[in-house]
Amino acid sequence: MYKLVALDMDGTLLNSQKAISPRTKQAIHAAREQGVHVVLASGRPLEGMTKYLDELEMRGENDYVLSYNASLVQRIASKTVIRKQIMTGLDAKNIASLANDFGTFVHAFSPERGLITPQNNPYTQHESEINDVAVTEVDFSTLSDDEEIIKVMMIADPEVLSAAIAQLPASLYEQYTVVQSAPFFLELMNPNSNKGTGVAMLAEHLGLSAENVICMGDAGNDHHMIAYAGLGVAMGNATDDIKAIANHITDTNDNDGVAKVIEQFILNK
């Protein structure tokens, strides 16, 4: 029945040591041997996922990845983009102005420039290190209005970011997809871009429907795909709002929660 499994990475596929456990690797390999598509769906850029795709041997032309919270959906081997929903330099400038008003930092991902920020900060450095991408300081006011921007992030200490989120104008949620992927990361994307629409598009591309799909995640940026899936799974370490919408709650990312779902619902163990 289930032919597509979409996995969030941080807090889901990866344990607290940012590693994939041997049991989880084995379960994913066994599912793929049965013809099930397994895809990573992450807020990370492709560069931040490559190491794990290599570990899972998911580098073929029939392997897909959803990066930047599904702003890009692409084949892994050729990097052919089959879906792109992105933003503009004007969006980045407007969000940067708002971030400045709220006292948060901001950074963005550009297809041409990579990770850019008006002011380097610990959270942009964290983004750089986990994804192995360089940081370039760019005055966002110099961006052309029509320059392609993949996504923009407001970033700050959790208490500062929480205060900023509480003050966001309602119109912002109409202009963009707004999701919190970590206590210190708020992501703003094209309004048609989220993991749910990305997984749905990939399922259609593969000739599948929602009933054939399992999605697993732990945080706010996983909400859309968990709500879409025939089997939406929240990790044991997921936030309460994600657990509330899930069809099934598995074990934590440190106790092979992903492997246990694959074993139960696909491998019938």
C-alpha positions in Angstrom: 0.0 0.0 0.0 2.7 2.5 1.0 5.0 3.3 -1.9 6.6 6.6 -0.9 8.2 7.6 2.5 9.2 11.2 3.0 11.5 11.8 6.0 12.4 15.0 7.7 16.1 15.0 8.7 16.9 16.9 11.9 15.0 15.5 14.8 13.6 12.7 12.7 16.0 10.7 10.5 19.0 12.0 12.4 19.6 11.3 16.1 20.9 13.8 18.6 24.4 13.1 17.3 23.3 14.1 13.7 23.8 10.4 12.6 21.6 7.8 11.0 21.5 4.7 13.2 22.4 1.3 11.7 18.8 0.0 12.3 17.3 2.9 10.5 19.7 2.5 7.5 18.8 -1.2 7.4 15.1 -0.5 7.4 15.4 2.1 4.7 17.5 -0.2 2.5 14.9 -3.0 3.0 12.0 -0.7 2.0 13.9 0.4 -1.1 14.6 -3.2 -2.0 10.8 -3.7 -2.1 10.4 -0.8 -4.6 9.4 1.8 -2.1 10.6 5.4 -2.8 12.3 6.9 0.2 13.0 10.7 0.0 14.5 13.2 2.3 12.4 16.3 2.9 14.4 19.0 4.7 14.8 22.7 5.3 18.4 22.1 4.4 19.9 22.9 1.0 21.1 19.9 -1.1 24.7 20.5 0.1 23.6 19.8 3.7 21.9 16.5 2.7 24.6 15.0 0.4 26.6 13.2 3.1 23.4 11.4 4.3 22.2 10.6 0.8 25.6 9.0 0.2 25.3 7.0 3.4 21.9 5.8 2.3 23.1 5.1 -1.3 20.2 7.3 -2.6 22.1 8.9 -5.5 20.4 7.4 -8.5 18.4 9.0 -11.3 15.2 7.6 -9.8 16.1 9.1 -6.4 14.5 12.4 -5.4 15.1 15.0 -2.7 13.0 17.9 -1.3 15.3 20.7 -0.2 14.7 24.1 1.4 11.4 22.8 2.8 10.4 21.6 -0.8 11.0 25.0 -2.4 13.1 22.7 -4.7 12.2 19.1 -5.7 14.8 17.5 -7.8 16.3 14.3 -9.1 19.5 13.6 -7.1 21.8 12.2 -9.8 21.2 14.9 -12.5 20.0 17.6 -10.1 17.2 18.2 -12.5 14.6 20.4 -10.9 11.1 19.1 -11.3 9.4 21.7 -9.1 10.6 25.2 -8.0 8.6 27.7 -5.9 10.9 30.5 -4.8 11.0 34.2 -3.8 12.6 37.4 -4.9 15.0 40.0 -3.8 12.1 42.3 -3.0 10.7 39.7 -0.6 14.2 39.4 1.1 14.4 43.2 1.5 10.9 43.4 3.0 11.5 40.6 5.5 14.9 42.0 6.4 13.3 45.3 7.3 10.8 43.5 9.5 13.5 41.5 11.1 15.4 44.7 11.9 12.2 46.1 13.5 11.9 43.0 15.8 15.6 42.8 16.7 16.3 39.5 15.0 19.0 38.6 12.5 18.1 37.5 9.0 19.7 35.3 6.3 18.6 33.9 3.0 19.6 31.3 0.4 20.3 32.5 -3.2 20.8 30.2 -6.2 23.7 32.3 -7.3 25.3 33.6 -4.0 24.5 30.7 -1.6 24.0 31.6 2.1 23.8 35.4 2.4 23.2 37.7 5.4 23.5 41.4 6.1 25.3 40.7 9.4 27.0 37.5 10.3 25.8 36.0 13.6 26.0 32.7 15.6 22.9 31.3 14.0 24.0 32.0 10.4 27.3 30.3 11.3 25.4 27.3 12.7 23.5 27.1 9.4 26.8 27.3 7.5 28.4 24.6 9.5 25.6 22.0 9.5 25.2 22.4 5.7 28.8 22.9 4.7 28.1 26.1 2.8 30.0 29.4 3.0 28.5 32.7 4.3 28.6 35.9 2.2 27.7 39.2 3.8 25.4 41.1 1.6 23.5 44.4 2.2 20.0 43.2 1.3 19.1 46.7 0.2 21.5 46.1 -2.8 19.5 43.0 -4.0 17.6 43.6 -7.2 13.9 43.3 -6.8 13.6 40.4 -9.2 16.7 38.4 -8.1 15.9 34.8 -7.3 15.9 34.0 -3.6 15.0 30.5 -2.4 14.0 31.3 1.1 14.5 33.8 3.9 14.9 33.1 7.6 14.5 35.2 10.7 16.9 33.9 13.3 17.6 34.8 16.9 17.8 33.4 20.5 14.6 31.5 21.1 13.1 34.0 23.4 13.8 36.9 21.0 12.4 35.0 18.1 9.3 33.9 20.0 8.6 37.6 20.8 9.1 38.5 17.2 6.7 35.7 16.0 4.0 37.0 18.4 4.2 40.4 16.7 4.2 39.2 13.0 1.4 40.9 11.0 -1.4 38.6 9.8 -0.7 39.7 6.3 2.7 38.0 6.4 1.0 34.6 6.6 -1.0 35.5 3.5 2.1 36.5 1.5 4.4 33.6 2.5 4.5 30.1 3.9 5.8 30.7 7.5 7.1 27.8 9.5 9.3 27.4 12.5 11.9 24.6 12.0 13.8 25.1 15.2 13.5 27.3 18.4 15.9 29.8 16.7 14.8 29.5 13.0 11.7 31.0 11.4 11.5 30.2 7.7 9.6 32.3 5.1 9.0 30.9 1.7 7.0 31.2 -1.5 3.3 30.8 -0.4 3.1 27.6 -2.6 6.2 26.1 -1.1 5.9 23.7 1.8 6.8 20.0 2.4 3.1 19.0 1.9 2.8 20.5 -1.6 6.2 19.2 -2.4 5.4 15.6 -1.4 2.0 15.8 -3.1 3.7 16.9 -6.4 6.3 14.2 -6.2 3.6 11.6 -5.4 1.7 12.7 -8.5 4.9 12.6 -10.5 5.3 9.0 -9.4 1.7 8.1 -10.1 0.8 7.8 -6.4 -1.9 9.3 -4.2 -1.8 10.4 -0.6 -3.0 7.0 0.6 0.3 5.6 -0.7 2.4 8.0 1.3 4.0 8.0 4.7 5.5 11.3 6.0 7.5 11.6 9.3 8.6 14.7 11.1 9.0 16.5 14.4 8.6 20.2 13.9 6.4 23.0 12.5 7.9 22.8 9.0 6.7 19.2 8.8 3.1 20.1 9.5 1.9 20.3 5.9 3.3 16.9 4.8 2.1 15.1 7.9 -1.4 16.5 7.3 -1.2 15.4 3.7 0.0 11.9 4.1 -2.1 8.7 4.2 0.0 8.0 7.3 1.3 11.1 9.0 3.8 10.2 11.7 5.0 12.3 14.5 8.3 11.4 16.2 8.2 10.8 20.0 10.3 14.0 20.3 7.9 16.0 18.1 6.3 19.2 19.3 2.8 18.9 20.7 1.1 20.5 17.8 2.7 18.0 15.4 1.6 15.1 17.6 -1.9 16.5 17.6 -2.3 16.2 13.8 -0.5 12.9 13.3 -2.2 9.5 12.6 0.6 7.7 14.4 3.2 8.6 17.0 6.4 6.6 16.9 9.5 6.5 19.1 12.0 9.3 19.4 14.8 10.0 16.9 17.3 8.6 19.4 15.3 5.3 19.7 14.9 4.4 16.0 11.5 5.9 15.6 11.8 6.0 11.8 13.0 2.4 11.6 10.1 1.2 13.8 7.5 2.8 11.4 9.1 1.3 8.3 9.3 -2.1 10.0 5.7 -2.0 11.1 3.9 -0.5 8.1 6.1 -1.5 5.2 8.2 -4.6 6.2 5.3 -6.0 8.3 7.6 -7.1 11.1 
